[in-house]
Amino acid sequence: MKNDKLLYLSEQIISVMENDEYKPMKFNDFAFIFDMHSKNQKNLLSNSLNYLIKEKKIKYINNRYSPTCSNIYEGVFEKGRGLFGFVNVEGLDEDIFVVGSESMDAFSGDKVKVEVIKEKEGDRKREGRIVEITEKVKRQTVGTFYKEKTFGFVVSDNPNFTNDIYIPKAGIKYAKNKDKVVVEITDFPKDKKNWVGKITKVLGRKDENGVDIEALIYEYDVPYEFSHLALKEADELEFDSFDKFKGKRKDLTDVNIFTIDGPTAKDLDDAVSIVKKENEYVLSVHIADVSNYVKRNSEIDKDAYERGTSIYFADRVIPMLPKTLCENLCSLNPKEEKKAFSVDMRINKEGKLLDYNFYKSIIKSKAKFVYDEVNELFDGSKDLREEYYTYEEDLNTMKELYELLRQRRYVEGNLDFDVDENFITVENGVVTDVSLRERGIAERIIEQFMLVANTSACEFFSSMGLNGIYRVHEEPDKEKLSGFIKFANALGYKLRLHDGHYSKELEEFLKTIEGDKNEQLFKTVLLRCMKKAVYTTENKGHFALAIENYTHFTSPIRRYPDLMVHRILSNILLGNIDLNNLEKEREKMEKKANHLSKMERRSEEMERESDKIFICQYMENFIDEEYEGRVSGFSSKGMYVKLNNSIEGVIYFTNLNDDYYIYDEEHYSLVGRDFGRRFTMGDKINIKVISVSKLKREVEFCII
């Protein structure tokens, strides 16, 4: 009889769990559902649940019961700037979205178990809840310290911290009122709203120039300084004379090789040279031979891998390698002998790559050219013609080859987004100007040449059947492309896509809207439809570039994946390939690729957030100023407007007080319910700057 009751109740429990709306529940939830409140009833319920656990039909995690078939994954949690976060699960195509109430107060970097509670649907990501934190990282945040008589508190810069952090007197140390500080959470009392912490570092005064960027670096927990061992190792490195490498490296010191970079660039990764023949061009790209100095598993290598990439802010750089290497030993500085990894590429007059040859070399760059000056030269500057006389023929030949390559890339379906970007000028810690970043033909030439070199590198190791790191950009989801088509049609533009021709047809559409008032709007919206490019050992091609084989080879000073590719190619040249360990190496490489994709995303996010900080600092000087802009988007809180210099601000719905506005999803518009006023994406609009929030990193506008 007793067993009958247990089995019957067990079946009822399974029946509840099989409901599509079921979410993991606690013991008391089941007691409430089955109306079991007496001691004997609760014992029966407990026995039934334990029986199901023993039979492996359900599992018990973090005080909640779930069916064993439920989607529980292990991954790493990353907090967003808001009451939400994401869990990155190795092997899943997308992160799992987690709202703040389901995060168990997890910190970025925590290893967690997450249960999927809603599957991916259209544009919506998978949603999940964290059911267990399996490994915690150090609990720290950055914020502003406020001092009271016998204690203090910190208001975090991170909006995920909805309450202040209580700092007892012993944890204040030498912090002063309104200092920007790093605080470590030391206690999470359940009976109180406020967490308890101690100050571990004072970054400076709250409004001091540069402190916000220091705070950003600590917010993302980026290693700002190199380990003592890595610095010691870097200081001991030195350039060996060419004589030592006679016969091992090709002597290119007399070749007309030069670099073209931005005016402030110090880490010069790449140099170029060219020869024009009767029916073809020989383009040579020379890349800093970082792998010659940074050996696998060395102290420098460990630090570089942890960082994954250099991070570029408007006022500083967090380099991937110590300065001794990135600005001196490896950098292809003019008039200095440098070790390089070179590739000669034969390209015909249709822009087709015919052949390539990789080899180690010694080069001596003849000059360091600047993009702006080369662009002026191409525009016919007489003053610069005299200065560039020795190299003018080579530069014109490069321009000629670029046009052939560009045309071929267009025919093959290469998507040229060329979205407007901010160029922020900072002098002595103060933002003096925010303008549109200019991208002339000189920048495009180097970009195109690096693309061909990267393609050649990928084809080189792929053709030999070897493992490698691929730069993969998968096709966008059809639902997102359908949304983009609807968006274009709603704004009066004709666009249709056919299976198998997406990139080509999208590129043709972008070509038709060149110079159109909505060109930048369409490019921005289309870019949002794209998947993120990632590093992986599985070659799935590059959708946006319309290339089957692609990797990163040309920037080993600032990108760790490029350094890995250099090592692969070096081993091929030396014949150091162990065919028996390919699968084992692939697994190691895939793990590294996942880490490096994460580090790239972190870098991109930090660079975006730093731009917002600098823009807020700049726009504080223009409160009450009036500008013209274009409607660039909508959200649950308001309408976004982008100014001509690409600064974007928000108009809150609370400031649209002439009507009650409703979002018209079909026409991508905001429509007044009573008077019918309409705001559509791309519309010109006159605004006034009314406030700036450094904490929220946003500029607020109102309509005039």
DANORJO-V917686 format. One record per residue. N is the residue number from 1. RES is the residue in three letters. BURIAL is # if it has 9 or more other ideal C-beta (glycine too) atoms within 8 Angstrom, else .. Layout:
n=N res=RES burial=BURIAL
n=N res=RES burial=BURIAL
This chain:
n=1 res=MET burial=.
n=2 res=LYS burial=.
n=3 res=ASN burial=.
n=4 res=ASP burial=.
n=5 res=LYS burial=#
n=6 res=LEU burial=#
n=7 res=LEU burial=.
n=8 res=TYR burial=.
n=9 res=LEU burial=#
n=10 res=SER burial=#
n=11 res=GLU burial=.
n=12 res=GLN burial=#
n=13 res=ILE burial=#
n=14 res=ILE burial=#
n=15 res=SER burial=.
n=16 res=VAL burial=#
n=17 res=MET burial=#
n=18 res=GLU burial=.
n=19 res=ASN burial=.
n=20 res=ASP burial=.
n=21 res=GLU burial=.
n=22 res=TYR burial=#
n=23 res=LYS burial=.
n=24 res=PRO burial=#
n=25 res=MET burial=.
n=26 res=LYS burial=.
n=27 res=PHE burial=#
n=28 res=ASN burial=.
n=29 res=ASP burial=.
n=30 res=PHE burial=#
n=31 res=ALA burial=#
n=32 res=PHE burial=.
n=33 res=ILE burial=.
n=34 res=PHE burial=#
n=35 res=ASP burial=.
n=36 res=MET burial=#
n=37 res=HIS burial=.
n=38 res=SER burial=.
n=39 res=LYS burial=.
n=40 res=ASN burial=.
n=41 res=GLN burial=#
n=42 res=LYS burial=#
n=43 res=ASN burial=.
n=44 res=LEU burial=#
n=45 res=LEU burial=#
n=46 res=SER burial=#
n=47 res=ASN burial=#
n=48 res=SER burial=#
n=49 res=LEU burial=#
n=50 res=ASN burial=.
n=51 res=TYR burial=#
n=52 res=LEU burial=#
n=53 res=ILE burial=#
n=54 res=LYS burial=.
n=55 res=GLU burial=.
n=56 res=LYS burial=.
n=57 res=LYS burial=#
n=58 res=ILE burial=#
n=59 res=LYS burial=#
n=60 res=TYR burial=.
n=61 res=ILE burial=#
n=62 res=ASN burial=.
n=63 res=ASN burial=.
n=64 res=ARG burial=#
n=65 res=TYR burial=#
n=66 res=SER burial=#
n=67 res=PRO burial=#
n=68 res=THR burial=.
n=69 res=CYS burial=.
n=70 res=SER burial=#
n=71 res=ASN burial=.
n=72 res=ILE burial=#
n=73 res=TYR burial=#
n=74 res=GLU burial=#
n=75 res=GLY burial=#
n=76 res=VAL burial=#
n=77 res=PHE burial=#
n=78 res=GLU burial=#
n=79 res=LYS burial=#
n=80 res=GLY burial=.
n=81 res=ARG burial=.
n=82 res=GLY burial=.
n=83 res=LEU burial=.
n=84 res=PHE burial=#
n=85 res=GLY burial=#
n=86 res=PHE burial=#
n=87 res=VAL burial=#
n=88 res=ASN burial=#
n=89 res=VAL burial=#
n=90 res=GLU burial=.
n=91 res=GLY burial=.
n=92 res=LEU burial=#
n=93 res=ASP burial=.
n=94 res=GLU burial=.
n=95 res=ASP burial=#
n=96 res=ILE burial=#
n=97 res=PHE burial=#
n=98 res=VAL burial=#
n=99 res=VAL burial=#
n=100 res=GLY burial=#
n=101 res=SER burial=.
n=102 res=GLU burial=#
n=103 res=SER burial=#
n=104 res=MET burial=#
n=105 res=ASP burial=.
n=106 res=ALA burial=#
n=107 res=PHE burial=#
n=108 res=SER burial=#
n=109 res=GLY burial=.
n=110 res=ASP burial=#
n=111 res=LYS burial=#
n=112 res=VAL burial=#
n=113 res=LYS burial=#
n=114 res=VAL burial=#
n=115 res=GLU burial=#
n=116 res=VAL burial=#
n=117 res=ILE burial=.
n=118 res=LYS burial=.
n=119 res=GLU burial=.
n=120 res=LYS burial=.
n=121 res=GLU burial=.
n=122 res=GLY burial=.
n=123 res=ASP burial=.
n=124 res=ARG burial=.
n=125 res=LYS burial=#
n=126 res=ARG burial=#
n=127 res=GLU burial=#
n=128 res=GLY burial=#
n=129 res=ARG burial=#
n=130 res=ILE burial=#
n=131 res=VAL burial=#
n=132 res=GLU burial=#
n=133 res=ILE burial=#
n=134 res=THR burial=.
n=135 res=GLU burial=.
n=136 res=LYS burial=.
n=137 res=VAL burial=#
n=138 res=LYS burial=.
n=139 res=ARG burial=#
n=140 res=GLN burial=#
n=141 res=THR burial=#
n=142 res=VAL burial=#
n=143 res=GLY burial=#
n=144 res=THR burial=#
n=145 res=PHE burial=#
n=146 res=TYR burial=#
n=147 res=LYS burial=.
n=148 res=GLU burial=.
n=149 res=LYS burial=.
n=150 res=THR burial=.
n=151 res=PHE burial=#
n=152 res=GLY burial=#
n=153 res=PHE burial=#
n=154 res=VAL burial=#
n=155 res=VAL burial=.
n=156 res=SER burial=#
n=157 res=ASP burial=#
n=158 res=ASN burial=#
n=159 res=PRO burial=.
n=160 res=ASN burial=#
n=161 res=PHE burial=#
n=162 res=THR burial=.
n=163 res=ASN burial=.
n=164 res=ASP burial=#
n=165 res=ILE burial=#
n=166 res=TYR burial=#
n=167 res=ILE burial=#
n=168 res=PRO burial=#
n=169 res=LYS burial=.
n=170 res=ALA burial=.
n=171 res=GLY burial=#
n=172 res=ILE burial=#
n=173 res=LYS burial=.
n=174 res=TYR burial=.
n=175 res=ALA burial=#
n=176 res=LYS burial=.
n=177 res=ASN burial=.
n=178 res=LYS burial=.
n=179 res=ASP burial=#
n=180 res=LYS burial=#
n=181 res=VAL burial=#
n=182 res=VAL burial=#
n=183 res=VAL burial=#
n=184 res=GLU burial=#
n=185 res=ILE burial=#
n=186 res=THR burial=.
n=187 res=ASP burial=.
n=188 res=PHE burial=.
n=189 res=PRO burial=.
n=190 res=LYS burial=.
n=191 res=ASP burial=.
n=192 res=LYS burial=.
n=193 res=LYS burial=.
n=194 res=ASN burial=#
n=195 res=TRP burial=#
n=196 res=VAL burial=#
n=197 res=GLY burial=#
n=198 res=LYS burial=#
n=199 res=ILE burial=#
n=200 res=THR burial=.
n=201 res=LYS burial=.
n=202 res=VAL burial=#
n=203 res=LEU burial=#
n=204 res=GLY burial=#
n=205 res=ARG burial=.
n=206 res=LYS burial=.
n=207 res=ASP burial=.
n=208 res=GLU burial=.
n=209 res=ASN burial=.
n=210 res=GLY burial=#
n=211 res=VAL burial=#
n=212 res=ASP burial=#
n=213 res=ILE burial=#
n=214 res=GLU burial=#
n=215 res=ALA burial=#
n=216 res=LEU burial=#
n=217 res=ILE burial=#
n=218 res=TYR burial=#
n=219 res=GLU burial=#
n=220 res=TYR burial=#
n=221 res=ASP burial=#
n=222 res=VAL burial=#
n=223 res=PRO burial=.
n=224 res=TYR burial=.
n=225 res=GLU burial=.
n=226 res=PHE burial=#
n=227 res=SER burial=#
n=228 res=HIS burial=.
n=229 res=LEU burial=.
n=230 res=ALA burial=#
n=231 res=LEU burial=#
n=232 res=LYS burial=#
n=233 res=GLU burial=#
n=234 res=ALA burial=#
n=235 res=ASP burial=.
n=236 res=GLU burial=.
n=237 res=LEU burial=#
n=238 res=GLU burial=.
n=239 res=PHE burial=.
n=240 res=ASP burial=.
n=241 res=SER burial=.
n=242 res=PHE burial=#
n=243 res=ASP burial=.
n=244 res=LYS burial=.
n=245 res=PHE burial=#
n=246 res=LYS burial=.
n=247 res=GLY burial=.
n=248 res=LYS burial=.
n=249 res=ARG burial=#
n=250 res=LYS burial=.
n=251 res=ASP burial=.
n=252 res=LEU burial=#
n=253 res=THR burial=#
n=254 res=ASP burial=.
n=255 res=VAL burial=.
n=256 res=ASN burial=.
n=257 res=ILE burial=#
n=258 res=PHE burial=#
n=259 res=THR burial=#
n=260 res=ILE burial=#
n=261 res=ASP burial=#
n=262 res=GLY burial=.
n=263 res=PRO burial=.
n=264 res=THR burial=.
n=265 res=ALA burial=.
n=266 res=LYS burial=.
n=267 res=ASP burial=#
n=268 res=LEU burial=#
n=269 res=ASP burial=#
n=270 res=ASP burial=#
n=271 res=ALA burial=#
n=272 res=VAL burial=#
n=273 res=SER burial=#
n=274 res=ILE burial=#
n=275 res=VAL burial=.
n=276 res=LYS burial=.
n=277 res=LYS burial=.
n=278 res=GLU burial=.
n=279 res=ASN burial=.
n=280 res=GLU burial=#
n=281 res=TYR burial=#
n=282 res=VAL burial=#
n=283 res=LEU burial=#
n=284 res=SER burial=#
n=285 res=VAL burial=#
n=286 res=HIS burial=#
n=287 res=ILE burial=#
n=288 res=ALA burial=#
n=289 res=ASP burial=#
n=290 res=VAL burial=#
n=291 res=SER burial=#
n=292 res=ASN burial=.
n=293 res=TYR burial=#
n=294 res=VAL burial=#
n=295 res=LYS burial=.
n=296 res=ARG burial=.
n=297 res=ASN burial=.
n=298 res=SER burial=#
n=299 res=GLU burial=#
n=300 res=ILE burial=#
n=301 res=ASP burial=#
n=302 res=LYS burial=#
n=303 res=ASP burial=#
n=304 res=ALA burial=#
n=305 res=TYR burial=#
n=306 res=GLU burial=.
n=307 res=ARG burial=#
n=308 res=GLY burial=#
n=309 res=THR burial=#
n=310 res=SER burial=#
n=311 res=ILE burial=#
n=312 res=TYR burial=.
n=313 res=PHE burial=#
n=314 res=ALA burial=#
n=315 res=ASP burial=.
n=316 res=ARG burial=.
n=317 res=VAL burial=.
n=318 res=ILE burial=#
n=319 res=PRO burial=#
n=320 res=MET burial=#
n=321 res=LEU burial=#
n=322 res=PRO burial=#
n=323 res=LYS burial=.
n=324 res=THR burial=#
n=325 res=LEU burial=#
n=326 res=CYS burial=#
n=327 res=GLU burial=.
n=328 res=ASN burial=#
n=329 res=LEU burial=#
n=330 res=CYS burial=#
n=331 res=SER burial=#
n=332 res=LEU burial=#
n=333 res=ASN burial=#
n=334 res=PRO burial=#
n=335 res=LYS burial=.
n=336 res=GLU burial=.
n=337 res=GLU burial=.
n=338 res=LYS burial=#
n=339 res=LYS burial=#
n=340 res=ALA burial=#
n=341 res=PHE burial=#
n=342 res=SER burial=#
n=343 res=VAL burial=#
n=344 res=ASP burial=#
n=345 res=MET burial=#
n=346 res=ARG burial=#
n=347 res=ILE burial=#
n=348 res=ASN burial=#
n=349 res=LYS burial=.
n=350 res=GLU burial=.
n=351 res=GLY burial=#
n=352 res=LYS burial=.
n=353 res=LEU burial=#
n=354 res=LEU burial=.
n=355 res=ASP burial=.
n=356 res=TYR burial=#
n=357 res=ASN burial=.
n=358 res=PHE burial=#
n=359 res=TYR burial=#
n=360 res=LYS burial=#
n=361 res=SER burial=#
n=362 res=ILE burial=#
n=363 res=ILE burial=#
n=364 res=LYS burial=#
n=365 res=SER burial=#
n=366 res=LYS burial=#
n=367 res=ALA burial=.
n=368 res=LYS burial=#
n=369 res=PHE burial=#
n=370 res=VAL burial=#
n=371 res=TYR burial=#
n=372 res=ASP burial=#
n=373 res=GLU burial=#
n=374 res=VAL burial=#
n=375 res=ASN burial=#
n=376 res=GLU burial=#
n=377 res=LEU burial=#
n=378 res=PHE burial=#
n=379 res=ASP burial=.
n=380 res=GLY burial=.
n=381 res=SER burial=.
n=382 res=LYS burial=.
n=383 res=ASP burial=.
n=384 res=LEU burial=#
n=385 res=ARG burial=#
n=386 res=GLU burial=.
n=387 res=GLU burial=.
n=388 res=TYR burial=#
n=389 res=TYR burial=.
n=390 res=THR burial=.
n=391 res=TYR burial=#
n=392 res=GLU burial=#
n=393 res=GLU burial=.
n=394 res=ASP burial=#
n=395 res=LEU burial=#
n=396 res=ASN burial=.
n=397 res=THR burial=#
n=398 res=MET burial=#
n=399 res=LYS burial=#
n=400 res=GLU burial=#
n=401 res=LEU burial=#
n=402 res=TYR burial=#
n=403 res=GLU burial=.
n=404 res=LEU burial=#
n=405 res=LEU burial=#
n=406 res=ARG burial=#
n=407 res=GLN burial=#
n=408 res=ARG burial=#
n=409 res=ARG burial=#
n=410 res=TYR burial=#
n=411 res=VAL burial=.
n=412 res=GLU burial=#
n=413 res=GLY burial=#
n=414 res=ASN burial=#
n=415 res=LEU burial=#
n=416 res=ASP burial=.
n=417 res=PHE burial=#
n=418 res=ASP burial=.
n=419 res=VAL burial=.
n=420 res=ASP burial=.
n=421 res=GLU burial=.
n=422 res=ASN burial=#
n=423 res=PHE burial=#
n=424 res=ILE burial=#
n=425 res=THR burial=#
n=426 res=VAL burial=#
n=427 res=GLU burial=.
n=428 res=ASN burial=.
n=429 res=GLY burial=.
n=430 res=VAL burial=.
n=431 res=VAL burial=#
n=432 res=THR burial=.
n=433 res=ASP burial=.
n=434 res=VAL burial=#
n=435 res=SER burial=.
n=436 res=LEU burial=#
n=437 res=ARG burial=.
n=438 res=GLU burial=.
n=439 res=ARG burial=.
n=440 res=GLY burial=#
n=441 res=ILE burial=#
n=442 res=ALA burial=#
n=443 res=GLU burial=#
n=444 res=ARG burial=#
n=445 res=ILE burial=#
n=446 res=ILE burial=#
n=447 res=GLU burial=.
n=448 res=GLN burial=#
n=449 res=PHE burial=#
n=450 res=MET burial=#
n=451 res=LEU burial=#
n=452 res=VAL burial=#
n=453 res=ALA burial=#
n=454 res=ASN burial=#
n=455 res=THR burial=#
n=456 res=SER burial=#
n=457 res=ALA burial=#
n=458 res=CYS burial=#
n=459 res=GLU burial=#
n=460 res=PHE burial=#
n=461 res=PHE burial=#
n=462 res=SER burial=#
n=463 res=SER burial=.
n=464 res=MET burial=.
n=465 res=GLY burial=.
n=466 res=LEU burial=#
n=467 res=ASN burial=#
n=468 res=GLY burial=#
n=469 res=ILE burial=#
n=470 res=TYR burial=#
n=471 res=ARG burial=#
n=472 res=VAL burial=#
n=473 res=HIS burial=#
n=474 res=GLU burial=.
n=475 res=GLU burial=.
n=476 res=PRO burial=#
n=477 res=ASP burial=#
n=478 res=LYS burial=.
n=479 res=GLU burial=.
n=480 res=LYS burial=#
n=481 res=LEU burial=#
n=482 res=SER burial=.
n=483 res=GLY burial=#
n=484 res=PHE burial=#
n=485 res=ILE burial=#
n=486 res=LYS burial=#
n=487 res=PHE burial=#
n=488 res=ALA burial=#
n=489 res=ASN burial=#
n=490 res=ALA burial=#
n=491 res=LEU burial=#
n=492 res=GLY burial=.
n=493 res=TYR burial=#
n=494 res=LYS burial=.
n=495 res=LEU burial=#
n=496 res=ARG burial=.
n=497 res=LEU burial=#
n=498 res=HIS burial=.
n=499 res=ASP burial=.
n=500 res=GLY burial=.
n=501 res=HIS burial=#
n=502 res=TYR burial=#
n=503 res=SER burial=#
n=504 res=LYS burial=#
n=505 res=GLU burial=#
n=506 res=LEU burial=#
n=507 res=GLU burial=#
n=508 res=GLU burial=.
n=509 res=PHE burial=#
n=510 res=LEU burial=#
n=511 res=LYS burial=.
n=512 res=THR burial=.
n=513 res=ILE burial=#
n=514 res=GLU burial=.
n=515 res=GLY burial=.
n=516 res=ASP burial=.
n=517 res=LYS burial=.
n=518 res=ASN burial=#
n=519 res=GLU burial=#
n=520 res=GLN burial=#
n=521 res=LEU burial=#
n=522 res=PHE burial=#
n=523 res=LYS burial=#
n=524 res=THR burial=#
n=525 res=VAL burial=#
n=526 res=LEU burial=#
n=527 res=LEU burial=#
n=528 res=ARG burial=.
n=529 res=CYS burial=#
n=530 res=MET burial=#
n=531 res=LYS burial=#
n=532 res=LYS burial=.
n=533 res=ALA burial=.
n=534 res=VAL burial=#
n=535 res=TYR burial=#
n=536 res=THR burial=#
n=537 res=THR burial=#
n=538 res=GLU burial=.
n=539 res=ASN burial=.
n=540 res=LYS burial=.
n=541 res=GLY burial=#
n=542 res=HIS burial=#
n=543 res=PHE burial=#
n=544 res=ALA burial=#
n=545 res=LEU burial=#
n=546 res=ALA burial=#
n=547 res=ILE burial=#
n=548 res=GLU burial=.
n=549 res=ASN burial=#
n=550 res=TYR burial=#
n=551 res=THR burial=#
n=552 res=HIS burial=#
n=553 res=PHE burial=#
n=554 res=THR burial=#
n=555 res=SER burial=#
n=556 res=PRO burial=#
n=557 res=ILE burial=#
n=558 res=ARG burial=#
n=559 res=ARG burial=#
n=560 res=TYR burial=#
n=561 res=PRO burial=#
n=562 res=ASP burial=#
n=563 res=LEU burial=#
n=564 res=MET burial=#
n=565 res=VAL burial=#
n=566 res=HIS burial=#
n=567 res=ARG burial=#
n=568 res=ILE burial=#
n=569 res=LEU burial=#
n=570 res=SER burial=#
n=571 res=ASN burial=#
n=572 res=ILE burial=#
n=573 res=LEU burial=#
n=574 res=LEU burial=.
n=575 res=GLY burial=.
n=576 res=ASN burial=.
n=577 res=ILE burial=.
n=578 res=ASP burial=.
n=579 res=LEU burial=.
n=580 res=ASN burial=.
n=581 res=ASN burial=.
n=582 res=LEU burial=#
n=583 res=GLU burial=.
n=584 res=LYS burial=.
n=585 res=GLU burial=#
n=586 res=ARG burial=#
n=587 res=GLU burial=.
n=588 res=LYS burial=.
n=589 res=MET burial=#
n=590 res=GLU burial=#
n=591 res=LYS burial=.
n=592 res=LYS burial=#
n=593 res=ALA burial=#
n=594 res=ASN burial=#
n=595 res=HIS burial=#
n=596 res=LEU burial=#
n=597 res=SER burial=#
n=598 res=LYS burial=#
n=599 res=MET burial=#
n=600 res=GLU burial=#
n=601 res=ARG burial=#
n=602 res=ARG burial=#
n=603 res=SER burial=#
n=604 res=GLU burial=.
n=605 res=GLU burial=#
n=606 res=MET burial=#
n=607 res=GLU burial=#
n=608 res=ARG burial=.
n=609 res=GLU burial=#
n=610 res=SER burial=#
n=611 res=ASP burial=#
n=612 res=LYS burial=#
n=613 res=ILE burial=#
n=614 res=PHE burial=#
n=615 res=ILE burial=#
n=616 res=CYS burial=#
n=617 res=GLN burial=#
n=618 res=TYR burial=#
n=619 res=MET burial=#
n=620 res=GLU burial=.
n=621 res=ASN burial=.
n=622 res=PHE burial=.
n=623 res=ILE burial=#
n=624 res=ASP burial=.
n=625 res=GLU burial=.
n=626 res=GLU burial=.
n=627 res=TYR burial=#
n=628 res=GLU burial=.
n=629 res=GLY burial=#
n=630 res=ARG burial=#
n=631 res=VAL burial=#
n=632 res=SER burial=#
n=633 res=GLY burial=.
n=634 res=PHE burial=#
n=635 res=SER burial=.
n=636 res=SER burial=.
n=637 res=LYS burial=.
n=638 res=GLY burial=#
n=639 res=MET burial=#
n=640 res=TYR burial=#
n=641 res=VAL burial=#
n=642 res=LYS burial=#
n=643 res=LEU burial=#
n=644 res=ASN burial=.
n=645 res=ASN burial=.
n=646 res=SER burial=#
n=647 res=ILE burial=#
n=648 res=GLU burial=#
n=649 res=GLY burial=#
n=650 res=VAL burial=#
n=651 res=ILE burial=#
n=652 res=TYR burial=#
n=653 res=PHE burial=.
n=654 res=THR burial=.
n=655 res=ASN burial=#
n=656 res=LEU burial=#
n=657 res=ASN burial=.
n=658 res=ASP burial=.
n=659 res=ASP burial=#
n=660 res=TYR burial=.
n=661 res=TYR burial=#
n=662 res=ILE burial=.
n=663 res=TYR burial=.
n=664 res=ASP burial=#
n=665 res=GLU burial=.
n=666 res=GLU burial=.
n=667 res=HIS burial=.
n=668 res=TYR burial=#
n=669 res=SER burial=#
n=670 res=LEU burial=#
n=671 res=VAL burial=#
n=672 res=GLY burial=#
n=673 res=ARG burial=.
n=674 res=ASP burial=.
n=675 res=PHE burial=.
n=676 res=GLY burial=.
n=677 res=ARG burial=.
n=678 res=ARG burial=#
n=679 res=PHE burial=#
n=680 res=THR burial=#
n=681 res=MET burial=#
n=682 res=GLY burial=#
n=683 res=ASP burial=.
n=684 res=LYS burial=.
n=685 res=ILE burial=#
n=686 res=ASN burial=#
n=687 res=ILE burial=#
n=688 res=LYS burial=#
n=689 res=VAL burial=#
n=690 res=ILE burial=#
n=691 res=SER burial=.
n=692 res=VAL burial=#
n=693 res=SER burial=#
n=694 res=LYS burial=#
n=695 res=LEU burial=.
n=696 res=LYS burial=.
n=697 res=ARG burial=#
n=698 res=GLU burial=#
n=699 res=VAL burial=#
n=700 res=GLU burial=#
n=701 res=PHE burial=#
n=702 res=CYS burial=#
n=703 res=ILE burial=#
n=704 res=ILE burial=.
